[in-house]
Amino acid sequence: MRAMRGWFRDTTGGLPKTFWYLWTGTLINRLGSFVLVFLAIYLTQERGFSATQAGLVLGAWGVGGAVGTTAGGTLTDRWGRRPTLLASHLGAATMMLAMGFARDLWTVAAGALLLGLFAEAARPAFGAMMIDVVPERDRLRAFSLNYWAINLGFACAAVLAGFAAQAGYLLLFVVNASTTVVTALIIFVKVKETRTITVSTRSTGAPVGALRTILTDRVYLGFVTLNLLGALVFLQHISMLPIAMADSGLSPAMYGSVIALNGILIVAGQLFVPRLIRGRSRSHVLALASVVVGVGFGLTAFADVAWFYGLTVLIWTLGEMLNSPSNATLIAELSPGELRGRYQGVFSLSWQLAGAIAPILGGLVREQAGNATLWLGCAAIGAVMAVGHLISGPARERRALELRTVGAAPVVTVQSPAPQPAAPQAAEPVAPTRG
């Protein structure tokens, strides 16, 4: 019992209050994230859209998300974290309700596009604020705790959404919008602006604030590219895995049960991961995670019964659990303070691109080369990623050290003024999705 209390203190102790307000908002928001879980079913069964039309709506969501992450990153740095979060949450809640009442295809698609834009615009601001308030030494724990909250909310939302849908699909949109507003209120009342304008006394020029700076940052873009490859593999569990299981004669309900193992394992074990990987080389951890994810998805080529599919999910989930906190801390250290929002936005954009490409690419490979080729190809990508992390790791750590050294220089810091309570943006940050 004493050992458990010690572990709990090591895992949760010493983190700033602002982090816990953000964490609470994440959990509440994810508990009410009903719409994404049931959107495809809602569009085809309730609205009577074809599979192609449903795909169009989901694609519009992805396009909006890609624009949102880019715009959100810029606003986060120029306007501030808090107002960006408030505006994006208010917009997301509004569009959530609008989609619930929309009927014709193009109105629903337009609503999905705007909803994706507002919801994903919060991602860079949320990530930047987390980095702002949590000291570097505590970020591994903080990001693991936040990831745990996301998955706990995701697992519970999938169950609660089933009950809510029985009372009417409109309830899904209403509850989702309500939890978004509640999250916004927590930030509005409890969280102050965290953006700082930092000018180093060693600098001879003005701070660089253009997005083109990121496009010339080969170290960071290499890291984002590796994440894009990983996302292309990981997102096959949404698009191609249910099709593979159906071909094996397994029902959609069985797919739901198998994929639920992902959330259950993360909720049960994610909080133990920081102690497991603390002090270890991040490049080695990320390389190992890539191999484990690749093996998990690769074994799907040989699965034909439910327990085997469940085993593959458990394997790649272990890789996901190793990857997430190491990824998050590395993004934080590779992001210059004055461009933190933009860097977060570019990283989020890699997930949005993968969301659009993964189902198309997976479907083409499966149709043209067969099911086994698809999953063995995922294993090969995992191996390529592992090599990439090992090769690029030293350069990333050198860049992180350079940024820490610059950050340690004497600086003049100006706190951005917090928006007044009367500001019209009264909504809060949408917690990042499971991407």
N, C-alpha and C positions, 0 to 999 in steps of 0.2 A: 504493500500500500504506500509506504514511504517512497519507494522507487517510482511508483506511478505519479505521485504528487511532484516528485523532482522532475520527471519527464514533462509533466504538464507545465511546470514553471519554465523549464528550458524552452518549451515549444511556444508558449503564449506570453510569457512575461517580458516586461520592459518595452513593449511596443507602444508608440504614441497613441493618444486618444483619437486623433484624426484618422489613423489607420482603422481603428475599431468602428468608427462611424461609417467609413467606406465599406468595411467588411460587412457590417449589418445591412447596409444598403444593397450590397451584392446579393446576400442571402435572400432578403425579402424580394428583390427583383426577380431572382431566378426561381423562387418558389411560385411566382405567378406567371412564369414564362410559358404560357399555355399555347399561344398561337403557332409558334414554329413547330411544336411537337405534332400538332394536328392539322397544319395548314393544308397539306396535300390531300388528306382525307376530306377536309371541309370543302375544298374547291371541287373535288370530283363527286362527292356524295350529296352534299348540301346544296351547292350552287349548280351542279350538273355539268360542270366543265369537262371537256375531254382531257386525257392525259397530256396531250400536246399543249392545250390551253393552260393547264395547271403548271406545266413546265415553263411556259411563257411568263406566268406570274412570278414563279420562283426565280426565274432569270432576271426579271425586273427588280426584284429584291436585291439580287447580287450586284446588279449594275448600280443601284442606288447606294449600296454599301461601299462599293469601290470609290464612288465619288465622295461619300461621306467620310471615309477614313482620311482621304487626302485633304478635304476641306477642314475636317476636324483637327488635323494636325497643325495646319496653318493658323486656325483660330486659337488653338490652345497656346501657341507661342505669342501671337500678336494681341489677342483679346484677353486671354487668361483662361486658367483651368476651370474655375468655378462658373463663370458665365457661359462657357461652352457646354459644360455639363448641364446647367440649368436649361438652356435653350434647347439642347438636343433631347432632353427628357420630356420637356413640355411638348415639343414637336412630335416625338414618338408616341406619347400618350394620345395626342389628338388624332394622329393618323391611325392608331390602333382602333379607336372608336369609329373613325370614318370607314375603315375597311370592314368593320362588323356590319355596317348598314349598307355598304355598296352592293350592287346587284349585277350590273352588266360587266362583261369581261374587261373592257378598257378602263372603266372606273376602278375596278379591283386592281388591275395592273398598275395604274397610276398611283393608287394608294400604297401598293407594295413597294414601288420604287421610292416614294417619299419616306415611307416607314424605314426602309433599309438605309436611306441617306441619314435620317435623324438618329436612328439607333446606333449605327456604326460610327457616326461623328463623335459619339461619347467615348469610344475606345481610346483614342490617343490622349484625351484629357484625363481620363481615369488612370491610365498607366503613368502619365507624367506626374499626376498628383501623388500617386503611390510612391514614386521614386523621390519626389520632393520631400515627403514627410518621414520616410523610413530611412534611418542611417544605413550606410553600405553594409555594415557588419550584420544587420538584422534582415536584409532583404530576402535572403534565401528562405528564412522562416516565414516572413510576411507573405511572399508570393505563394508559398506552399499552403498557408492558411487560406488565402483568397481562392486558390484553385480548389481546395477542399470545399469551401462554401459554394462555389459554382457548381460542382458536381453533386453535392448534397441537394441543392435546389433543383438541379436538372432531374435527378432521380425522383424526387418527390413530385415535381411538376408533371412528369409523365403519368404518374398514378392519379394525381388529383385532376388532371385534365380529362381523363376518362370518365370520372364521375361528373365533372362539370358539363361535358358534352351531352350527357344523358338528359340534362335539364335544358339543353338548347345551346347551339354553337355560339350564339351572341354572348352568352355568359363568359365564354373563353376570352373574348375581346375585352369585355368590361373588366374582368378580374385582372387581366394582363395590364390594361391601362391604369387601373387603380394602384397596383403594386409599383408601377413606374412612377406614379405621382407620389406615393408614400416615400419611395427612395429619394425622390427629388426634395421632398420636404425635410428629410433628415439632413441632406447636404445644405439646403437653404438655411436651416436653423443652426446647425452645429459646425459646419465646415467653412473656414475662411479661405480666401484666395492664397495659394501657395507659390505662385509664380514669382520669381525674383529676376531682376535685370542686373546681370553681373558684368562688370567691366574690369578686366585684369589690369593691374598697374604695369604688367610686363608687355601689354599689348601696345602696338604702335598704330593700330587702326581701329576702326569701328567694328563691333562684333558682327560676324557674318550671319545673315538671317535668311538667305535665299535657299529654296529647295534644291537649286542646282548644286549646292554644297554637298548634299547627300549623294547626288548622282556621280560625283567625282570621288566619293569615299569608297574605294574598292574593297577595303576590309569589311565595311558594314554591308555593302551590297553582296559580297560573297556569302556572308552569314545569312542574309535574307534569301538568297538563291537556294542555299541548303534547306532553309525552312520551307520554301516553296515546294521543293522536291518531297520533303517529308509530308507536307500537307496533301500533295497529290496522292500519296500512298494512304495516309490516314483516312481521308474522306471517302475512300472506296467502301468503308463500312456502312455508309449511308446509301450509296448508289448501287454498287455491284454486289455487295454481300447479301442483301435480301433476295436478289435475283438468283444468286448461286444456291441459296438455301431452298428457294422455291423449286429449282431444278432438281434438288435432292428429295423433293416430295414433302418438305416441311412447310408448315402453315405460317402466315404472318404473325400469329400469336406466339409461335415458337421463336421466330426471329426477335420479337420484342423481349422474350424471356432471356434469350442468349445475349442480346446487346445490353440488357440491364446489368449483366455481370460486370461490364465496364464501370458503370457508376458505383456499384456496390464495392468493388475492389478498391477504387480510388477513395471512397469515403472511409473504408476500413483501414487503409494503409498509408494514405498520402502524408499524414502528419508524422509518420516515422521516417520518411524519406530524407528530410534535412539532416538528421543525425547520421544517416547511413552514408551520405555523400559529402558531408562537411569535411573540408580540408583536402579533398581529392581534386585532381586536375579536371576542370570543366570540360576540356576537349576530350579527355578520355571518357568521362561520364556521357557526354553527348554521342560519342562514337559507339559506346556500348549500347546506349538507348536506340540508336539507329539500327544496329544489328538485331536487337531483340524485337523491335517493331517489324523489321523485314522478315525475320524468321516467323513471327506470328502470322503475318499476312501471307507469307509464302506457303505455310502449311495448309492454308485454306484450299490450295490446289488438290489436296488429297482427302479433304473432309467430305463425308457423305451422310453422317448421322449427327444428331443434335449435340451429343456430348463432345464430339470432335470439334465441331464449330465453336462450342463453348470454350474448349481448351485453347483454340487459336485466339479467341478474344482475350482470355486471361493473359496469354503470353504478350500480345502487343500492348495490352493495358499496362503491364509492368514497364515496358519501354516508354510508354507515354508518361508514366509517373516519374521516371528518371529524367526525362527530357524537359518537362514543364518548368520546374524551379530553376534548373541550370540555364535554360533559354531565357527566362525572365530576368535573372540577375545579369546575364551577359548583355541583354538589350539595354538595361539600365546603365551599365558601365561604358557602353560604346556610344551613348547619346550625350553630346555636349549639352550643358544646361540650357543655353539660349536657344537650342534647336530640339529640345526634348520632345515636344509635341509632334514635330514633323517626322522625327526618327520613329516615334511610336506609330505614326500614321503609315509610313512606308512599310513597316513590319506588318501591320494589320492588313495592308493592301495585298501582301503575299497570300494571306488566307482567303481574301476575297477572290483573287485570281484563281486560286486552286479550287474554290467552290464552284466557279464557272467552268473550269477546264476539266476537273477530275471526272465528273460523270460522262462527259462527252468522250474523253480519251479512253476511259475505262470501257465504255460501251463499244467503241471502235475496235480496241484490242481484243475484246471478248468475241465480237462478231467475226473479225477477220482472222484471228490466230487461235481462238479457243480460250476456255475458262482457265485451264492450267497455265497457259502462257501469261495471262493477266496476273495471276497471283505469284508466279515465279518471277515475273518482271518486277513486282513490288519488292520481292526479296533482293533482287539485284540492285534496285535503287537504294535500298537500305544499306547494302554493302558500299555502294558509291558514296553515299552520305558519310558513312563511317570514315572512309579514307579522306574525304574532304575535310571533316572536322579535325582529324589528326594533322593534316598538312597545314590547314589555315589557323589552327589553334594558337601557335606561338605568336603570329602576327596580331591576332585579336588581343592576346594578353598584353603585348607591347603597347597597342593602342589604348587599352584600358588604363595601363600604367601612366601613359602620357597624359590622358585626360584627368586622372587623379592628381598628377603633379601640377597641371595647370589650375585645377580646382583648389590646390593648396596654396597657390600664390596669393599675395595680398590683394584683396578685392574691395570694391565699393559696391554695396548691394542696396538696391532700391526695391522695396516691397510694392508690388502692384496694389493699387487701392481696391478693396473689396467692393462689389456692387452694393448699392444701398438697398434696404429691404423693399423699397417701393419699385424696384426694377421689375419690368414686365416678365422677365424670364423666371418664373417661379417653379421650374421643374428641376429634376436632379439627374445625376449620372446614371446611365444605364450600365449595369455591370457587364463586363466583357463576356462575350459568348464563349462557348467551349473551344473555340479555335485556338 
